[in-house]
Amino acid sequence: MSQPQTATATYTSIPVTIPAADVISRSIQNLLGAISRHRPWPEFGSSLSRPDSYSSALTRLRFNSRHFRTNYILLIGVCGFLSLIGSPGWVLATAAVVGLWLVIYFFREDPLVVLGHHFSDWAVFVGLVLVSLAVVWLSSGLGNVVLGLGIGLLVCGLHGLVRDTEGLFLNENEAASAGLIGPTPV
């Protein structure tokens, strides 16, 4: 008896080169999509009250940090930027480093290829950390940035404690990811 022949498939990767302008435009599109998920600012500033107990304060802080995550990130970024207004060179250097992180690491969809060489995510991360450390080392604005980010974190923490969570609703995707609802039976 003869054995049946089985075919095995061989897969190869097809190298794809994407122009830098496309990568940057897609990264900016992804950034704008992430920013567009912020909660309305009137909702952010309404219904402030003192928490009744320590446990309710922690519950408020946890819930508000999830609900207003994008607003908090924007607020901390604005506080960090405002702390740099006194030194325009540091503002430009920080903006360049933040831009590199956003375009090359956070919102990149394709592997990074420079002059025909592929770079892993780990290599990109280490390179960006080294560039960030070099900019911080060569500039004298670190104290200002830490102060601005600290003020932003303090403001967000206080808001998270005093913002009443009643009246805040999750959309279906947030409720499903939090495990509050499951798939509907068919």
MARBA-3410 file (N, C-alpha, C, O; in Angstrom, 1 decimal):
186
0.8,-1.2,0.0,0.0,0.0,0.0,0.9,1.2,0.0,1.9,1.3,0.7 ~ 0.5,2.2,-0.8,1.2,3.4,-0.8,0.7,4.4,0.1,-0.5,4.5,0.4 ~ 1.6,5.2,0.7,1.2,6.3,1.6,0.6,7.5,0.8,1.2,7.8,-0.3 ~ -0.4,8.1,1.3,-0.9,9.3,0.6,0.1,10.4,0.7,0.7,10.7,1.7 ~ 0.2,11.1,-0.4,1.1,12.3,-0.4,0.4,13.5,0.2,-0.7,13.8,0.0
1.2,14.2,1.1,0.7,15.4,1.7,1.5,16.6,1.2,2.7,16.5,1.1 ~ 0.9,17.6,1.0,1.5,18.8,0.5,1.8,19.7,1.7,0.9,19.9,2.5 ~ 2.9,20.3,1.7,3.2,21.2,2.8,3.4,22.6,2.1,4.0,22.7,1.0 ~ 2.9,23.6,2.8,3.0,24.9,2.3,4.2,25.6,2.8,4.5,25.5,4.0 ~ 4.8,26.4,2.0,6.0,27.1,2.4,5.6,28.6,2.3,5.2,29.1,1.2
5.8,29.3,3.4,5.4,30.7,3.4,6.7,31.6,3.5,7.6,31.3,4.2 ~ 6.7,32.6,2.7,7.8,33.5,2.8,7.3,34.9,3.0,6.1,35.2,2.6 ~ 8.1,35.7,3.6,7.6,37.1,3.8,8.0,37.9,2.6,9.1,37.8,2.0 ~ 7.1,38.8,2.2,7.4,39.7,1.1,7.8,41.0,1.7,7.0,41.7,2.4 ~ 9.0,41.5,1.4,9.4,42.7,1.9,8.6,43.9,1.3,8.5,44.0,0.1
8.1,44.7,2.2,7.3,45.8,1.7,8.0,47.1,2.2,8.4,47.3,3.4 ~ 8.2,48.0,1.3,8.8,49.3,1.6,7.8,50.3,1.5,7.1,50.5,0.5 ~ 7.6,51.0,2.6,6.6,52.0,2.7,7.3,53.4,2.8,8.2,53.5,3.6 ~ 6.9,54.3,2.0,7.5,55.7,2.0,7.4,56.3,3.4,6.3,56.1,4.1 ~ 8.4,57.0,3.9,8.4,57.7,5.2,7.2,58.6,5.3,6.6,58.7,6.4
6.8,59.3,4.3,5.6,60.2,4.3,4.4,59.5,4.7,3.5,60.0,5.5 ~ 4.2,58.2,4.2,3.0,57.4,4.5,3.0,57.0,5.9,2.0,57.0,6.6 ~ 4.2,56.6,6.4,4.3,56.2,7.8,4.0,57.3,8.8,3.3,57.2,9.7 ~ 4.5,58.5,8.4,4.3,59.7,9.3,2.8,60.1,9.2,2.2,60.4,10.3 ~ 2.2,60.1,8.1,0.8,60.5,8.0,-0.1,59.5,8.7,-1.1,59.9,9.3
0.2,58.2,8.6,-0.6,57.2,9.3,-0.4,57.3,10.8,-1.3,57.2,11.6 ~ 0.8,57.6,11.2,1.1,57.9,12.7,0.3,59.1,13.2,-0.3,59.0,14.3 ~ 0.3,60.1,12.4,-0.4,61.3,12.8,-1.9,61.0,12.8,-2.6,61.5,13.7 ~ -2.4,60.3,11.9,-3.8,59.9,11.8,-4.2,59.0,13.1,-5.2,59.2,13.7 ~ -3.3,58.1,13.5,-3.5,57.3,14.7,-3.5,58.2,15.9,-4.3,58.0,16.8
-2.6,59.2,16.0,-2.5,60.1,17.1,-3.8,60.9,17.2,-4.4,61.0,18.3 ~ -4.3,61.4,16.1,-5.5,62.2,16.1,-6.7,61.4,16.5,-7.6,61.8,17.2 ~ -6.7,60.1,16.1,-7.8,59.2,16.5,-7.7,58.9,18.0,-8.8,58.8,18.6 ~ -6.5,58.8,18.6,-6.4,58.6,20.0,-6.9,59.8,20.8,-7.6,59.7,21.8 ~ -6.5,61.0,20.3,-6.9,62.2,21.0,-8.4,62.5,20.9,-9.0,63.0,21.8
-9.0,62.0,19.8,-10.5,62.2,19.6,-11.3,61.4,20.6,-12.5,61.6,20.7 ~ -10.7,60.5,21.3,-11.4,59.7,22.2,-11.6,60.3,23.6,-12.0,59.7,24.6 ~ -11.2,61.6,23.7,-11.3,62.3,25.0,-12.8,62.5,25.3,-13.6,62.6,24.4 ~ -13.1,62.6,26.6,-14.4,62.9,27.1,-14.7,64.4,26.9,-13.7,65.2,26.9 ~ -15.9,64.8,26.7,-16.2,66.3,26.6,-15.8,67.0,27.8,-16.0,66.6,29.0
-15.2,68.2,27.6,-14.6,69.0,28.7,-15.7,69.4,29.7,-15.4,69.5,30.9 ~ -16.9,69.8,29.3,-18.0,70.1,30.3,-18.3,69.0,31.2,-18.5,69.2,32.4 ~ -18.3,67.7,30.7,-18.5,66.6,31.5,-17.3,66.4,32.5,-17.5,66.0,33.6 ~ -16.1,66.7,32.0,-14.9,66.6,32.8,-15.0,67.6,34.1,-14.6,67.2,35.1 ~ -15.5,68.8,33.9,-15.5,69.7,34.9,-16.8,69.8,35.8,-16.9,70.6,36.7
-17.8,69.0,35.5,-19.0,69.0,36.2,-19.1,68.0,37.4,-18.3,67.1,37.4 ~ -20.1,68.2,38.3,-20.4,67.3,39.3,-19.2,67.0,40.3,-18.8,65.8,40.4 ~ -18.6,68.0,40.8,-17.6,67.9,41.8,-18.1,67.9,43.2,-18.9,68.8,43.5 ~ -17.7,66.9,44.0,-18.1,66.9,45.4,-17.1,66.1,46.2,-16.2,65.4,45.7 ~ -17.1,66.3,47.5,-16.2,65.7,48.4,-16.6,64.2,48.6,-17.8,64.0,48.8
-15.7,63.3,48.5,-16.0,61.9,48.8,-16.4,61.6,50.2,-15.9,62.3,51.1 ~ -17.3,60.7,50.4,-17.8,60.4,51.8,-16.8,59.7,52.6,-16.7,59.9,53.8 ~ -16.0,58.8,52.0,-15.1,57.9,52.8,-13.8,57.7,52.0,-13.7,58.0,50.8 ~ -12.9,57.1,52.6,-11.6,56.7,52.0,-11.9,55.7,50.8,-11.3,55.8,49.8 ~ -12.7,54.7,51.1,-13.0,53.7,50.0,-13.7,54.3,48.9,-13.5,53.9,47.7
-14.7,55.2,49.1,-15.3,55.9,48.0,-14.4,56.8,47.2,-14.5,56.9,46.0 ~ -13.4,57.4,47.9,-12.4,58.2,47.2,-11.6,57.3,46.3,-11.3,57.7,45.2 ~ -11.2,56.1,46.8,-10.4,55.2,45.9,-11.2,54.7,44.8,-10.7,54.6,43.7 ~ -12.5,54.4,45.0,-13.3,54.0,43.9,-13.5,55.1,42.9,-13.4,54.8,41.7 ~ -13.7,56.3,43.3,-13.8,57.4,42.4,-12.5,57.6,41.6,-12.5,57.8,40.4
-11.4,57.5,42.3,-10.1,57.6,41.6,-9.9,56.6,40.5,-9.4,56.9,39.4 ~ -10.2,55.3,40.9,-10.0,54.2,39.9,-11.0,54.4,38.7,-10.6,54.3,37.5 ~ -12.2,54.7,39.0,-13.2,54.9,37.9,-12.9,56.1,37.0,-12.9,56.0,35.8 ~ -12.6,57.2,37.6,-12.3,58.4,36.9,-11.0,58.3,36.1,-10.9,58.9,35.0 ~ -10.0,57.6,36.6,-8.8,57.4,35.8,-9.0,56.6,34.6,-8.4,56.9,33.6
-10.0,55.7,34.6,-10.3,55.0,33.4,-11.2,55.8,32.5,-11.0,55.8,31.3 ~ -12.2,56.5,33.1,-13.2,57.2,32.3,-12.6,58.4,31.6,-12.9,58.7,30.4 ~ -11.7,59.1,32.3,-11.1,60.4,31.7,-9.6,60.2,31.4,-8.9,61.2,31.4 ~ -9.2,59.0,31.0,-7.8,58.7,30.7,-7.2,59.7,29.7,-6.1,60.3,29.9 ~ -7.9,59.9,28.6,-7.3,60.7,27.5,-7.3,62.2,28.0,-6.3,62.9,27.7
-8.3,62.6,28.7,-8.3,64.0,29.2,-7.2,64.2,30.2,-6.5,65.2,30.1 ~ -6.9,63.2,31.0,-5.8,63.3,32.0,-4.4,63.4,31.2,-3.6,64.2,31.6 ~ -4.3,62.6,30.2,-3.0,62.6,29.5,-2.8,64.0,28.8,-1.7,64.5,28.8 ~ -3.9,64.5,28.2,-3.8,65.8,27.6,-3.5,66.9,28.6,-2.7,67.8,28.4 ~ -4.1,66.8,29.8,-3.9,67.8,30.8,-2.5,67.8,31.4,-1.9,68.8,31.6
-2.0,66.6,31.6,-0.6,66.4,32.0,0.4,66.9,31.0,1.4,67.6,31.3 ~ 0.1,66.7,29.7,1.0,67.2,28.6,1.0,68.7,28.5,2.0,69.3,28.3 ~ -0.2,69.3,28.7,-0.3,70.7,28.7,0.5,71.3,29.8,1.2,72.4,29.7 ~ 0.4,70.8,31.0,1.1,71.3,32.2,2.6,71.1,31.9,3.4,72.0,32.3 ~ 3.0,70.0,31.4,4.4,69.9,31.0,4.9,70.9,30.0,6.0,71.4,30.1
4.1,71.1,29.0,4.4,72.1,28.0,4.5,73.5,28.6,5.4,74.3,28.3 ~ 3.5,73.9,29.4,3.5,75.2,30.0,4.7,75.4,30.9,5.2,76.6,31.0 ~ 5.2,74.4,31.5,6.4,74.5,32.4,7.7,74.9,31.5,8.7,75.3,32.1 ~ 7.6,74.6,30.2,8.8,74.8,29.4,8.7,76.2,28.6,9.6,76.5,27.8 ~ 7.6,76.9,28.8,7.5,78.2,28.0,8.7,79.1,28.2,9.0,79.8,27.2
9.3,79.1,29.3,10.4,80.0,29.5,11.7,79.7,28.7,12.5,80.6,28.6 ~ 11.8,78.5,28.2,13.0,78.2,27.4,12.6,77.6,26.1,12.3,76.4,26.0 ~ 12.5,78.4,25.0,12.0,77.9,23.7,12.9,76.8,23.1,12.4,75.9,22.4 ~ 14.2,76.8,23.4,15.0,75.7,22.9,14.6,74.3,23.5,14.6,73.3,22.8 ~ 14.3,74.3,24.7,13.9,73.1,25.4,12.6,72.7,24.9,12.3,71.5,24.8
11.7,73.6,24.6,10.4,73.3,24.1,10.5,72.6,22.7,9.9,71.5,22.5 ~ 11.4,73.1,21.9,11.6,72.5,20.6,12.3,71.1,20.7,11.9,70.2,20.0 ~ 13.3,71.0,21.6,13.9,69.7,21.8,12.9,68.7,22.3,12.9,67.5,21.9 ~ 12.1,69.1,23.3,11.1,68.1,23.9,10.1,67.8,22.9,9.7,66.6,22.8 ~ 9.6,68.7,22.1,8.6,68.5,21.0,9.2,67.5,20.0,8.5,66.6,19.6
10.5,67.6,19.7,11.1,66.7,18.7,11.2,65.3,19.3,10.9,64.3,18.6 ~ 11.6,65.2,20.6,11.7,63.8,21.2,10.3,63.2,21.3,10.1,62.0,21.1 ~ 9.3,64.0,21.8,7.9,63.4,21.9,7.4,63.0,20.5,6.8,62.0,20.4 ~ 7.7,63.8,19.5,7.3,63.5,18.1,7.9,62.2,17.7,7.3,61.4,17.0 ~ 9.2,62.0,18.0,9.9,60.8,17.6,9.2,59.6,18.3,9.0,58.6,17.7
8.9,59.7,19.6,8.3,58.6,20.3,6.9,58.3,19.7,6.6,57.1,19.5 ~ 6.1,59.3,19.4,4.8,59.1,18.8,4.9,58.4,17.5,4.2,57.5,17.2 ~ 5.7,59.0,16.6,5.8,58.5,15.2,6.5,57.2,15.1,6.0,56.2,14.4 ~ 7.6,57.0,15.8,8.5,55.9,15.6,8.1,54.7,16.5,8.3,53.5,16.1 ~ 7.5,55.0,17.6,7.2,53.9,18.5,5.7,53.6,18.8,5.3,52.5,18.5
5.0,54.6,19.3,3.7,54.4,19.7,2.7,54.1,18.6,1.8,53.2,18.7 ~ 2.7,54.9,17.5,1.7,54.9,16.5,2.2,54.3,15.2,1.6,54.4,14.1 ~ 3.4,53.6,15.2,3.9,52.9,14.0,3.2,51.6,13.9,3.0,50.8,14.8 ~ 2.8,51.3,12.6,2.1,50.0,12.4,3.0,49.0,11.7,2.8,47.8,11.8 ~ 4.0,49.5,11.0,4.9,48.6,10.2,6.3,48.5,10.8,6.7,49.4,11.6
7.0,47.5,10.5,8.4,47.4,11.0,9.2,48.6,10.5,9.0,49.1,9.4 ~ 10.2,49.0,11.3,11.0,50.2,11.0,12.2,49.7,10.1,12.9,48.8,10.5 ~ 12.3,50.3,8.9,13.3,49.9,8.0,14.1,51.2,7.6,13.5,52.2,7.1 ~ 15.4,51.2,7.9,16.2,52.4,7.6,17.4,51.9,6.7,18.2,51.0,7.1 ~ 17.5,52.4,5.5,18.6,52.1,4.6,18.6,50.6,4.3,19.7,50.0,4.2
17.4,49.9,4.3,17.4,48.5,4.0,17.5,47.6,5.2,17.5,46.4,5.1 ~ 17.8,48.2,6.4,17.9,47.4,7.6,16.7,47.4,8.4,16.1,48.5,8.7 ~ 16.2,46.2,8.9,15.0,46.1,9.7,15.5,46.3,11.2,16.5,45.7,11.6 ~ 14.7,47.1,12.0,15.0,47.2,13.4,13.8,46.7,14.2,12.7,46.9,13.9 ~ 14.2,45.9,15.2,13.1,45.3,16.1,12.6,46.4,17.0,13.1,47.5,17.1
11.4,46.1,17.6,10.8,47.0,18.5,11.7,47.3,19.7,11.8,48.4,20.2 ~ 12.4,46.3,20.1,13.4,46.5,21.2,14.5,47.5,20.9,14.8,48.3,21.7 ~ 15.0,47.3,19.7,16.1,48.2,19.2,15.6,49.7,19.1,16.3,50.6,19.5 ~ 14.3,49.8,18.6,13.7,51.1,18.5,13.5,51.7,19.9,13.8,52.9,20.1 ~ 13.0,50.9,20.8,12.8,51.4,22.2,14.1,51.9,22.8,14.2,53.0,23.4
15.2,51.0,22.7,16.4,51.4,23.3,17.0,52.7,22.7,17.5,53.5,23.4 ~ 16.9,52.8,21.4,17.4,54.0,20.7,16.7,55.2,21.1,17.3,56.3,21.3 ~ 15.3,55.1,21.2,14.6,56.3,21.7,14.8,56.7,23.1,14.9,57.8,23.5 ~ 15.1,55.7,24.0,15.4,56.0,25.4,16.8,56.7,25.4,16.9,57.6,26.1 ~ 17.7,56.2,24.6,19.1,56.9,24.5,19.0,58.3,24.0,19.6,59.2,24.5
18.2,58.5,23.0,18.0,59.9,22.4,17.3,60.8,23.5,17.7,61.9,23.7 ~ 16.3,60.2,24.2,15.6,61.0,25.3,16.6,61.4,26.4,16.6,62.5,26.8 ~ 17.4,60.4,26.8,18.4,60.7,27.9,19.4,61.7,27.4,19.8,62.6,28.2 ~ 19.8,61.6,26.1,20.8,62.6,25.6,20.2,64.0,25.6,20.9,65.0,26.0 ~ 19.0,64.1,25.2,18.3,65.5,25.2,18.2,66.0,26.6,18.4,67.2,26.9
17.8,65.1,27.6,17.7,65.6,29.0,19.0,66.0,29.5,19.2,67.0,30.2 ~ 20.1,65.2,29.2,21.4,65.4,29.7,22.0,66.8,29.1,22.6,67.5,29.9 ~ 21.7,67.0,27.8,22.3,68.2,27.2,21.5,69.5,27.5,22.0,70.6,27.3 ~ 20.3,69.4,28.0,19.5,70.6,28.3,19.4,70.7,29.8,19.7,69.8,30.6 ~ 19.0,71.9,30.2,18.9,72.2,31.6,17.4,72.3,32.1,17.2,72.9,33.1
16.5,71.8,31.3,15.1,72.0,31.6,14.4,70.9,32.4,13.2,70.9,32.5 ~ 15.2,69.9,32.8,14.6,68.7,33.5,13.8,69.1,34.7,12.7,68.6,34.9 ~ 14.3,70.0,35.5,13.6,70.4,36.7,12.2,71.0,36.4,11.2,70.8,37.1 ~ 12.2,71.9,35.3,10.9,72.5,34.9,9.9,71.4,34.5,8.8,71.5,34.8 ~ 10.4,70.4,33.7,9.5,69.4,33.2,9.0,68.6,34.3,7.8,68.3,34.3
9.8,68.2,35.2,9.4,67.4,36.4,8.4,68.2,37.2,7.4,67.6,37.6 ~ 8.6,69.4,37.4,7.6,70.3,38.1,6.3,70.4,37.4,5.3,70.2,38.0 ~ 6.3,70.6,36.1,5.1,70.7,35.3,4.3,69.4,35.3,3.1,69.4,35.4 ~ 5.1,68.3,35.1,4.4,67.0,35.1,3.8,66.6,36.4,2.8,66.0,36.6 ~ 4.6,67.0,37.5,4.1,66.8,38.9,2.8,67.6,39.2,1.9,67.0,39.8
2.8,68.8,38.7,1.6,69.6,38.9,0.4,69.0,38.1,-0.7,68.9,38.6 ~ 0.7,68.6,36.9,-0.4,67.9,36.1,-0.9,66.7,36.8,-2.1,66.4,36.8 ~ 0.0,65.8,37.3,-0.4,64.6,38.0,-1.2,65.0,39.3,-2.2,64.3,39.6 ~ -0.8,66.0,40.0,-1.5,66.4,41.2,-2.9,66.9,40.8,-3.9,66.5,41.5 ~ -3.1,67.7,39.8,-4.4,68.2,39.4,-5.3,67.1,38.9,-6.4,67.0,39.3
-4.7,66.1,38.2,-5.5,65.0,37.7,-5.9,64.1,38.9,-7.0,63.6,39.0 ~ -5.0,63.9,39.9,-5.3,63.1,41.1,-6.4,63.8,41.9,-7.4,63.1,42.3 ~ -6.3,65.1,42.1,-7.4,65.8,42.8,-8.7,65.7,42.1,-9.8,65.5,42.7 ~ -8.7,65.9,40.8,-9.9,65.8,40.0,-10.5,64.4,40.1,-11.7,64.2,40.3 ~ -9.7,63.3,40.0,-10.2,62.0,40.2,-10.8,61.7,41.5,-11.7,60.9,41.6
-10.3,62.4,42.6,-10.9,62.2,43.9,-12.2,62.9,44.1,-13.1,62.4,44.7 ~ -12.4,64.1,43.5,-13.5,64.9,43.8,-14.6,64.9,42.7,-15.7,65.4,42.9 ~ -14.3,64.3,41.5,-15.3,64.1,40.5,-16.2,63.0,40.8,-15.8,61.8,40.9 ~ -17.5,63.3,41.0,-18.5,62.3,41.4,-18.7,61.4,40.2,-18.9,61.8,39.0 ~ -18.8,60.1,40.4,-18.9,59.1,39.3,-20.3,58.8,38.9,-20.6,58.1,37.9
-21.3,59.3,39.7,-22.7,59.1,39.3,-23.0,59.9,38.0,-22.6,61.1,37.9 ~ -23.7,59.3,37.1,-24.0,59.9,35.9,-23.0,59.7,34.8,-23.2,60.1,33.6 ~ -21.9,59.0,35.1,-20.9,58.7,34.1,-21.3,57.3,33.6,-21.5,56.3,34.4 ~ -21.3,57.1,32.3,-21.7,55.8,31.7,-20.6,55.3,30.8,-19.9,56.1,30.2 ~ -20.5,54.0,30.7,-19.5,53.4,29.8,-20.2,53.1,28.5,-21.4,52.8,28.5
-19.5,53.1,27.4,-20.1,52.7,26.2,-19.9,51.1,26.1,-19.3,50.6,27.0 ~ -20.5,50.5,25.1,-20.5,49.0,25.1,-19.1,48.4,25.1,-18.9,47.4,25.7 ~ -18.2,49.0,24.3,-16.9,48.5,24.2,-16.1,48.6,25.6,-15.5,47.6,25.9 ~ -16.3,49.7,26.3,-15.6,49.8,27.6,-16.2,48.9,28.6,-15.5,48.3,29.4 ~ -17.6,48.7,28.5,-18.2,47.8,29.5,-17.8,46.3,29.2,-17.6,45.5,30.1
-17.6,46.0,27.9,-17.2,44.6,27.6,-15.8,44.4,28.0,-15.4,43.3,28.5 ~ -14.9,45.4,27.8,-13.5,45.2,28.2,-13.3,45.2,29.7,-12.4,44.6,30.2 ~ -14.2,45.8,30.4,-14.1,45.8,31.9,-14.8,44.5,32.4,-14.7,44.3,33.7 ~ -15.4,43.7,31.6,-16.0,42.5,32.0,-17.4,42.7,32.6,-17.9,41.8,33.3 ~ -18.0,43.8,32.4,-19.3,44.1,33.0,-20.4,43.5,32.2,-21.5,43.1,32.7
-20.2,43.3,30.9,-21.2,42.6,30.0,-20.5,41.5,29.2,-19.3,41.6,29.0 ~ -21.2,40.5,28.8,-20.6,39.4,28.0,-21.4,39.4,26.7,-22.3,40.2,26.4 ~ -21.0,38.4,25.9,-21.7,38.3,24.6,-23.1,37.9,24.8,-23.4,37.1,25.8 ~ -24.0,38.3,23.9,-25.4,38.0,24.1,-25.6,36.6,23.5,-25.1,36.3,22.4 ~ -26.4,35.7,24.1,-26.6,34.4,23.6,-27.5,34.5,22.4,-28.4,35.3,22.3
-27.2,33.6,21.5,-28.0,33.6,20.2,-29.2,32.7,20.3,-29.9,32.5,19.3
END
